[in-house]
Amino acid sequence: MWRTIWKLAAIALGCAVAAIALVAAQYEDPKWSPDGKSIVFVMKTAASDWNIYRASVDGSGIRQLTHNGAWDPAWSPDEKSIAFVSTVQGKRQISVMSAEGSSVQLLTSGPAEHFHPAFSPDGGRMALTSVEDGASRIVVMDSGGSNFKPVTPIEQRSRWPAWSPDGKRIAYFVQGPVSEIWQVNVDTLERVKLFDSGLIATTLDWSADRKQITFTRGIGKDAGIDILNLETHQIRRVLGADLAPGQPRWSPDGTQILFSTVTGLAVLDSRSSSVHALLH
């Protein structure tokens, strides 16, 4: 049903809508707040570069939080802070600000670049991607920016860390001739490959019950949002290529998936499979 609705809308509006959207605004990297009442996302307009914005979960009350170029937003579990990435002295580095966009504090620096921040469920640590001399790995540090600990080997081109809800494991994407999804135990550093079929560069997100991970897979007409069941190792396609969906994120209660499209942001109801546009 929802595919028919979206197809009819696309036909009615035609290519002009996509062209206008690209000129007026582009949206990326949406994230739910821990209480499920707000979202943050990255938007680029005709008048400004990529910056971080906040809105209510229905898309109303949009507020701009950064003004000098920023991306990769990540909520702290207590909702008081948002980590983000910006260019500092020519390199991508992680900072943190209040949820209202004030009190900015730089957390990373040095010769390496740091991005893809993700707070641990208890807020005490942060996982991130660290890149130096062309090699990338997942690193865990205290949420204040100290005590760096690599948790993946340098030979793996690791990106997009995602904490398990119990804070014991991190799932991550490995880029290569055959891209893969792995998980690592943060304490023991034991690693397990979870999946390796048809992947493209993708964010990852755990469901609240720790049983599933959602991500994007495929290209062109085969692209879409999939869910990996960690108990059965089965893959389920939940959204096809019609909307060119990307960057899926579970809602805190596990009933919805927030994602980006070529023209905006939308939400998939995982129970009814209905989709509604949030921002466009």
C-alpha positions in Angstrom: 0.0 0.0 0.0 2.7 2.5 1.0 4.7 1.8 -2.1 1.7 2.6 -4.3 1.1 5.9 -2.4 4.7 6.9 -2.7 4.9 6.0 -6.4 1.7 7.9 -7.2 3.1 10.9 -5.3 6.4 10.7 -7.2 4.6 10.5 -10.6 2.3 13.5 -9.7 5.1 15.7 -8.5 7.6 14.6 -11.1 11.3 15.4 -11.4 10.7 19.0 -10.6 10.2 18.2 -6.9 13.5 16.4 -6.7 15.3 19.3 -8.4 13.7 21.8 -6.1 14.5 19.7 -3.1 18.1 19.5 -4.1 18.3 23.2 -4.5 16.3 24.1 -1.4 17.5 21.5 1.1 19.2 18.1 1.4 18.8 16.0 4.5 21.0 13.3 6.1 21.9 11.3 9.2 18.7 11.6 11.3 18.8 10.4 14.9 16.0 9.9 17.5 16.4 11.5 20.9 16.5 8.8 23.6 13.0 9.7 24.7 11.7 9.5 21.1 10.2 13.0 21.2 12.8 14.8 19.1 15.2 14.2 16.2 18.5 15.7 15.1 19.6 15.7 11.5 22.0 17.3 9.1 20.7 19.7 6.4 22.2 21.6 3.6 20.4 24.5 2.0 21.0 26.8 -1.0 22.2 29.4 1.5 24.3 27.3 3.8 26.6 24.3 4.1 25.8 21.1 6.0 24.7 21.9 9.6 22.9 20.2 12.4 19.3 20.9 13.2 16.8 19.7 15.8 13.1 19.2 15.4 10.1 17.6 17.1 9.4 14.1 16.1 6.5 15.3 13.8 8.9 17.5 11.9 7.8 20.8 13.5 9.8 23.3 15.4 13.0 23.1 13.4 16.0 24.8 15.1 19.5 25.2 13.7 22.1 24.1 16.3 25.4 24.7 14.4 26.3 27.4 11.9 29.9 26.8 10.7 29.5 23.4 9.1 28.9 20.2 11.1 27.6 16.7 10.7 27.5 13.2 12.4 25.3 14.2 15.3 24.9 11.8 18.2 22.7 12.2 21.3 24.0 11.5 24.8 21.7 9.1 26.7 20.6 11.8 29.1 19.6 14.1 26.1 21.7 17.0 27.5 24.4 16.8 24.9 25.0 16.2 21.2 28.3 15.1 19.8 29.1 16.1 16.3 31.9 16.4 13.7 33.4 19.5 12.1 36.6 20.5 10.4 39.2 21.7 12.8 42.6 22.8 11.4 41.8 20.9 8.2 40.9 17.6 9.9 37.6 16.1 10.9 37.3 16.1 14.7 34.6 15.4 17.3 33.1 18.1 19.6 30.2 18.1 22.0 27.6 20.8 22.6 24.5 21.2 24.7 21.2 19.9 23.2 20.4 23.5 22.4 23.6 24.1 20.5 25.7 26.0 23.0 28.7 25.3 25.2 30.8 23.6 22.4 33.8 21.6 23.6 36.4 20.0 21.3 37.0 16.3 22.3 39.5 15.1 19.7 42.6 16.5 18.0 46.0 15.5 16.7 47.3 14.0 13.5 44.4 11.5 13.1 40.9 12.4 12.0 38.0 11.3 14.2 34.3 11.0 13.2 31.1 8.8 13.5 30.7 9.4 17.3 28.4 7.1 19.3 27.7 7.4 23.0 27.6 4.2 25.0 24.2 3.5 26.6 25.4 4.6 30.0 26.9 7.8 28.5 30.3 7.2 30.1 32.1 6.3 26.9 32.1 7.1 23.2 32.9 4.9 20.2 34.2 6.6 17.1 36.1 6.1 13.8 39.8 7.1 13.9 41.7 7.5 10.6 45.4 8.0 10.2 47.6 7.4 7.2 44.7 6.0 5.3 43.9 3.3 7.9 40.7 3.4 9.9 39.7 1.6 13.1 37.1 1.8 15.8 38.3 3.5 19.0 36.5 3.8 22.4 37.3 6.8 24.7 35.8 8.4 27.8 32.9 10.7 26.9 35.1 13.6 27.9 37.7 12.8 25.3 40.4 10.8 27.2 41.6 7.2 27.5 41.6 6.2 23.9 41.3 2.4 23.4 41.4 0.8 19.9 38.9 -2.1 19.7 39.4 -3.1 16.1 42.7 -4.0 14.3 44.4 -1.5 12.0 44.1 -3.8 9.0 40.3 -3.6 9.1 38.9 -0.5 7.4 36.3 -0.1 10.2 33.6 2.6 10.3 30.2 3.5 11.7 30.3 2.0 15.3 27.0 1.1 16.9 26.7 0.1 20.6 24.6 -2.8 21.6 21.9 -1.6 24.1 23.6 -3.4 27.0 26.9 -1.6 26.2 28.9 -4.8 25.9 29.4 -4.9 22.1 29.9 -2.6 19.2 28.7 -3.5 15.7 30.7 -1.9 12.9 31.0 -1.8 9.1 34.2 -3.0 7.4 34.9 -1.6 3.9 36.7 -3.9 1.5 36.4 -5.8 -1.8 33.6 -7.6 0.0 32.2 -5.3 2.7 31.2 -6.8 6.0 29.4 -6.2 9.3 31.3 -7.3 12.4 30.8 -7.0 16.1 33.5 -6.7 18.9 33.2 -7.3 22.6 34.4 -4.0 24.1 36.1 -5.7 27.1 37.6 -8.9 25.6 38.1 -7.5 22.0 36.7 -10.8 20.7 35.4 -10.2 17.2 32.7 -12.0 15.2 31.6 -11.4 11.6 27.9 -11.0 11.3 27.2 -10.5 7.6 28.9 -10.0 4.3 26.5 -10.1 1.3 25.7 -7.2 -1.0 26.7 -4.5 1.4 27.4 -0.8 0.6 28.7 1.8 2.9 26.1 1.9 5.6 25.3 3.1 9.1 24.2 0.4 11.6 21.7 0.5 14.4 20.7 -2.1 17.1 17.1 -2.7 18.1 16.3 -2.0 21.7 15.8 -5.7 22.4 19.4 -6.5 21.1 18.0 -9.0 18.7 18.3 -7.1 15.4 20.5 -4.7 13.5 19.2 -2.5 10.7 21.3 -1.2 7.8 21.1 -0.4 4.0 22.1 -3.0 1.4 22.3 -3.1 -2.4 22.6 -0.5 -5.1 20.2 0.9 -7.7 17.0 -1.0 -7.9 18.2 -3.5 -5.4 18.9 -1.0 -2.7 16.9 -0.9 0.5 16.7 -1.2 4.2 17.3 -4.6 5.7 17.1 -6.1 9.2 19.5 -8.8 10.4 18.1 -11.1 13.0 21.1 -11.9 15.3 19.6 -15.1 16.6 18.6 -16.7 13.3 21.1 -14.8 11.1 18.3 -14.3 8.6 17.9 -11.0 6.6 14.6 -9.4 6.1 13.9 -6.6 3.6 11.6 -3.9 5.1 11.9 -1.1 2.6 12.7 -1.2 -1.1 14.5 1.2 -3.4 11.5 3.3 -4.3 12.6 6.1 -2.0 16.3 5.5 -2.2 16.3 5.0 1.6 19.4 5.3 3.8 20.8 5.7 7.3 18.0 3.8 9.1 17.6 4.3 12.9 15.3 2.4 15.2 13.0 4.5 17.4 13.7 3.9 21.2 10.6 1.7 21.5 11.5 -0.3 18.5 8.3 0.3 16.6 9.6 2.7 13.9 12.6 3.3 11.7 13.7 6.8 10.8 15.6 7.2 7.6 16.8 9.6 4.9 15.6 9.8 1.3 16.7 11.7 -1.7 14.3 14.5 -0.9 14.0 14.4 2.9 13.4 12.3 6.0 10.7 9.7 6.6 9.5 7.1 9.1 8.7 3.5 8.6 6.2 1.8 11.0 7.8 -1.6 11.5 4.4 -3.1 12.4 2.2 -1.9 9.6 5.0 -1.2 7.0 3.4 2.2 6.4 5.7 5.1 5.6 5.1 8.8 6.2 7.2 11.8 5.2 8.7 13.8 8.0 10.6 16.5 6.3 11.0 17.2 2.6 
